[in-house]
Amino acid sequence: MSFAETFKALSDPVRREILEILKNGRLSAGDIAANFDMTQATVSYHLKILKKADLVRETREKNFIYYELNLTVLEEIMVWLSDLKGVN
């Protein structure tokens, strides 16, 4: 994971909204897409960027792919920001 990819992924409001949706638990791409007025392909594009930044993980079960937050990466960002701020 690079912070550049992570911050690029976080720079888009749609991707931030996807992360907000996923904080309640894992969902399929279709369930995520139901929260937006955009095509399934567009949502898949955003999920691909979030996966590349390691902000979400995917799990395949039968014919479905489920997405969930990768809290490890978010914790690393929080630690880095705290260190940058100088908080002990």
N, CA, C and O of each residue as an XYZ file, in Angstrom:
352
protein
N       0.837     -1.181      0.000
C       0.000      0.000      0.000
C       0.873      1.231      0.000
O       1.829      1.328      0.769
N       0.546      2.164     -0.856
C       1.242      3.439     -0.818
C       0.250      4.512     -0.380
O      -0.932      4.471     -0.719
N       0.757      5.455      0.370
C      -0.124      6.528      0.818
C      -0.650      7.328     -0.369
O      -1.763      7.850     -0.311
N       0.136      7.433     -1.451
C      -0.325      8.167     -2.630
C      -1.597      7.530     -3.193
O      -2.563      8.230     -3.496
N      -1.594      6.204     -3.331
C      -2.786      5.516     -3.833
C      -3.946      5.647     -2.853
O      -5.096      5.814     -3.259
N      -3.643      5.570     -1.581
C      -4.692      5.679     -0.571
C      -5.350      7.054     -0.612
O      -6.576      7.160     -0.624
N      -4.539      8.100     -0.634
C      -5.108      9.447     -0.641
C      -5.806      9.761     -1.959
O      -6.790     10.500     -1.977
N      -5.302      9.202     -3.069
C      -5.996      9.366     -4.351
C      -7.379      8.732     -4.265
O      -8.366      9.318     -4.710
N      -7.444      7.538     -3.694
C      -8.730      6.854     -3.558
C      -9.675      7.642     -2.657
O     -10.873      7.724     -2.930
N      -9.143      8.218     -1.596
C      -9.974      8.972     -0.646
C     -10.391     10.345     -1.172
O     -11.280     10.981     -0.606
N      -9.759     10.804     -2.244
C     -10.049     12.146     -2.756
C     -11.406     12.242     -3.443
O     -11.918     13.345     -3.636
N     -11.988     11.127     -3.809
C     -13.268     11.148     -4.520
C     -14.435     10.978     -3.542
O     -14.422     10.057     -2.725
N     -15.436     11.849     -3.616
C     -16.562     11.759     -2.676
C     -17.377     10.473     -2.813
O     -17.922      9.989     -1.821
N     -17.470      9.918     -4.003
C     -18.206      8.657     -4.180
C     -17.493      7.537     -3.436
O     -18.135      6.725     -2.771
N     -16.177      7.491     -3.545
C     -15.422      6.439     -2.856
C     -15.497      6.610     -1.343
O     -15.562      5.624     -0.610
N     -15.489      7.841     -0.879
C     -15.657      8.063      0.563
C     -17.036      7.605      1.021
O     -17.178      7.057      2.114
N     -18.046      7.824      0.195
C     -19.400      7.372      0.535
C     -19.471      5.844      0.551
O     -20.155      5.267      1.396
N     -18.780      5.193     -0.365
C     -18.739      3.725     -0.368
C     -18.134      3.226      0.940
O     -18.633      2.269      1.531
N     -17.062      3.871      1.391
C     -16.446      3.471      2.666
C     -17.416      3.670      3.818
O     -17.486      2.840      4.725
N     -18.162      4.767      3.788
C     -19.167      5.015      4.826
C     -20.218      3.903      4.837
O     -20.619      3.429      5.899
N     -20.653      3.498      3.662
C     -21.653      2.436      3.549
C     -21.097      1.125      4.097
O     -21.802      0.385      4.784
N     -19.832      0.841      3.791
C     -19.232     -0.425      4.213
C     -18.886     -0.482      5.696
O     -18.591     -1.559      6.214
N     -18.915      0.647      6.383
C     -18.596      0.588      7.811
C     -19.652     -0.178      8.596
O     -19.412     -0.576      9.736
N     -20.819     -0.387      7.993
C     -21.881     -1.163      8.631
C     -21.759     -2.657      8.367
O     -22.537     -3.444      8.905
N     -20.793     -3.056      7.546
C     -20.601     -4.468      7.260
C     -20.418     -4.722      5.777
O     -20.583     -3.824      4.952
N     -20.080     -5.938      5.457
C     -19.787     -6.282      4.065
C     -21.047     -6.298      3.218
O     -22.136     -6.626      3.688
N     -20.867     -5.934      1.953
C     -21.975     -5.877      1.006
C     -21.503     -6.338     -0.362
O     -20.312     -6.300     -0.671
N     -22.446     -6.769     -1.168
C     -22.121     -7.094     -2.558
C     -22.057     -5.799     -3.365
O     -22.526     -4.750     -2.924
N     -21.469     -5.894     -4.549
C     -21.377     -4.717     -5.414
C     -22.767     -4.202     -5.764
O     -22.983     -2.992     -5.839
N     -23.702     -5.110     -5.978
C     -25.068     -4.695     -6.283
C     -25.726     -3.943     -5.144
O     -26.441     -2.966     -5.367
N     -25.485     -4.398     -3.921
C     -26.028     -3.704     -2.750
C     -25.408     -2.319     -2.592
O     -26.084     -1.365     -2.208
N     -24.125     -2.220     -2.891
C     -23.459     -0.913     -2.829
C     -24.022     -0.001     -3.907
O     -24.338      1.158     -3.639
N     -24.147     -0.514     -5.117
C     -24.643      0.277     -6.243
C     -26.062      0.794     -6.008
O     -26.434      1.848     -6.524
N     -26.852      0.056     -5.234
C     -28.236      0.467     -4.967
C     -28.303      1.796     -4.218
O     -29.350      2.443     -4.191
N     -27.193      2.202     -3.612
C     -27.155      3.466     -2.871
C     -26.822      4.668     -3.748
O     -26.802      5.800     -3.265
N     -26.562      4.432     -5.035
C     -26.117      5.498     -5.929
C     -26.964      5.541     -7.195
O     -27.573      4.546     -7.589
N     -26.989      6.696     -7.813
C     -27.649      6.865     -9.099
C     -26.585      6.824    -10.190
O     -26.329      7.819    -10.868
N     -25.967      5.647    -10.345
C     -24.943      5.444    -11.362
C     -24.945      3.984    -11.776
O     -25.554      3.145    -11.113
N     -24.274      3.687    -12.858
C     -24.282      2.323    -13.369
C     -23.457      1.404    -12.474
O     -22.600      1.846    -11.709
N     -23.746      0.114    -12.597
C     -22.987     -0.906    -11.870
C     -21.509     -0.836    -12.274
O     -20.622     -1.035    -11.444
N     -21.254     -0.552    -13.556
C     -19.872     -0.464    -14.040
C     -19.114      0.677    -13.363
O     -17.931      0.540    -13.051
N     -19.780      1.781    -13.141
C     -19.138      2.920    -12.474
C     -18.822      2.577    -11.022
O     -17.744      2.905    -10.526
N     -19.741      1.929    -10.353
C     -19.495      1.511     -8.970
C     -18.334      0.515     -8.931
O     -17.476      0.595     -8.052
N     -18.308     -0.413     -9.871
C     -17.210     -1.381     -9.941
C     -15.871     -0.686    -10.147
O     -14.864     -1.100     -9.574
N     -15.850      0.360    -10.955
C     -14.631      1.146    -11.159
C     -14.145      1.734     -9.832
O     -12.959      1.657     -9.512
N     -15.054      2.316     -9.071
C     -14.688      2.901     -7.784
C     -14.212      1.824     -6.807
O     -13.260      2.042     -6.058
N     -14.864      0.680     -6.813
C     -14.439     -0.422     -5.943
C     -13.050     -0.917     -6.330
O     -12.257     -1.285     -5.462
N     -12.755     -0.928     -7.609
C     -11.427     -1.346     -8.077
C     -10.342     -0.410     -7.530
O      -9.283     -0.868     -7.102
N     -10.607      0.879     -7.547
C      -9.640      1.847     -7.013
C      -9.486      1.676     -5.507
O      -8.370      1.739     -4.990
N     -10.580      1.463     -4.804
C     -10.511      1.240     -3.358
C      -9.748     -0.041     -3.034
O      -8.999     -0.087     -2.058
N      -9.933     -1.079     -3.846
C      -9.185     -2.328     -3.650
C      -7.701     -2.119     -3.908
O      -6.862     -2.611     -3.153
N      -7.374     -1.393     -4.968
C      -5.970     -1.139     -5.300
C      -5.269     -0.388     -4.170
O      -4.081     -0.592     -3.921
N      -6.007      0.475     -3.498
C      -5.465      1.232     -2.369
C      -5.533      0.441     -1.067
O      -5.146      0.952     -0.016
N      -6.013     -0.781     -1.119
C      -6.150     -1.661      0.044
C      -7.128     -1.134      1.090
O      -7.049     -1.505      2.261
N      -8.033     -0.285      0.674
C      -9.028      0.232      1.612
C     -10.208     -0.719      1.774
O     -10.911     -0.680      2.784
N     -10.420     -1.567      0.781
C     -11.454     -2.597      0.879
C     -10.876     -3.934      0.438
O      -9.909     -3.999     -0.320
N     -11.494     -4.991      0.933
C     -11.146     -6.355      0.526
C     -12.377     -6.978     -0.104
O     -13.511     -6.586      0.170
N     -12.120     -7.958     -0.952
C     -13.245     -8.678     -1.539
C     -13.169    -10.144     -1.176
O     -12.090    -10.725     -1.055
N     -14.346    -10.729     -1.003
C     -14.478    -12.146     -0.715
C     -15.469    -12.718     -1.712
O     -16.564    -12.186     -1.893
N     -15.079    -13.799     -2.352
C     -15.976    -14.443     -3.321
C     -16.712    -15.597     -2.653
O     -16.117    -16.455     -2.003
N     -18.026    -15.584     -2.838
C     -18.871    -16.670     -2.348
C     -19.884    -17.006     -3.428
O     -20.759    -16.204     -3.754
N     -19.751    -18.199     -3.974
C     -20.611    -18.654     -5.079
C     -20.533    -17.633     -6.212
O     -19.450    -17.382     -6.741
N     -21.651    -17.051     -6.584
C     -21.670    -16.100     -7.704
C     -21.574    -14.644     -7.263
O     -21.779    -13.739     -8.072
N     -21.267    -14.411     -6.006
C     -21.246    -13.055     -5.488
C     -19.852    -12.671     -5.011
O     -19.064    -13.512     -4.577
N     -19.578    -11.393     -5.105
C     -18.355    -10.830     -4.534
C     -18.806     -9.841     -3.466
O     -19.602     -8.940     -3.731
N     -18.288    -10.023     -2.259
C     -18.626     -9.137     -1.148
C     -17.428     -8.251     -0.834
O     -16.276     -8.679     -0.911
N     -17.727     -7.021     -0.482
C     -16.692     -6.045     -0.151
C     -16.823     -5.644      1.307
O     -17.925     -5.532      1.846
N     -15.665     -5.428      1.936
C     -15.653     -4.970      3.323
C     -14.446     -4.066      3.527
O     -13.475     -4.121      2.772
N     -14.524     -3.240      4.552
C     -13.418     -2.335      4.871
C     -12.187     -3.115      5.283
O     -12.287     -4.161      5.923
N     -11.028     -2.603      4.914
C      -9.765     -3.121      5.413
C      -9.304     -2.126      6.481
O      -8.659     -1.124      6.172
N      -9.637     -2.411      7.719
C      -9.355     -1.480      8.809
C      -7.864     -1.333      9.092
O      -7.443     -0.327      9.664
N      -7.068     -2.307      8.705
C      -5.630     -2.232      8.925
C      -5.038     -1.009      8.236
O      -4.244     -0.277      8.828
N      -5.424     -0.794      6.990
C      -4.903      0.350      6.243
C      -5.382      1.656      6.871
O      -4.617      2.613      6.990
N      -6.644      1.688      7.269
C      -7.161      2.902      7.903
C      -6.426      3.193      9.211
O      -6.155      4.351      9.528
N      -6.107      2.154      9.963
C      -5.357      2.347     11.207
C      -3.947      2.859     10.931
O      -3.442      3.705     11.669
N      -3.304      2.354      9.869
C      -1.975      2.835      9.504
C      -2.003      4.317      9.150
O      -1.092      5.063      9.508
N      -3.046      4.741      8.448
C      -3.189      6.157      8.094
C      -3.368      6.995      9.351
O      -2.775      8.066      9.482
N      -4.186      6.504     10.274
C      -4.419      7.240     11.519
C      -3.126      7.396     12.319
O      -2.842      8.468     12.853
N      -2.349      6.322     12.394
C      -1.077      6.382     13.109
C      -0.147      7.381     12.436
O       0.501      8.182     13.110
N      -0.079      7.337     11.119
C       0.803      8.245     10.382
C       0.380      9.696     10.611
O       1.226     10.561     10.841
N      -0.923      9.962     10.549
C      -1.412     11.321     10.777
C      -1.136     11.780     12.212
O      -0.789     12.940     12.433
N      -1.287     10.893     13.173
C      -1.006     11.237     14.568
C       0.471     11.556     14.748
O       0.830     12.513     15.433
N       1.330     10.737     14.122
C       2.767     11.002     14.198
C       3.122     12.326     13.552
O       3.971     13.061     14.056
N       2.474     12.630     12.437
C       2.716     13.878     11.732
C       2.308     15.070     12.578
O       2.979     16.102     12.587
N       1.215     14.919     13.277
C       0.703     15.983     14.148
C       1.557     16.120     15.411
O       1.603     17.186     16.026
N       2.230     15.036     15.789
C       3.048     15.084     16.981
C       2.331     14.634     18.219
O       2.761     14.940     19.331
N       1.237     13.907     18.050
C       0.474     13.401     19.185
C       1.115     12.098     19.650
O       1.405     11.220     18.837
N       1.335     11.971     20.959
C       1.952     10.743     21.491
C       0.931      9.803     22.022
O       1.277      8.724     22.505
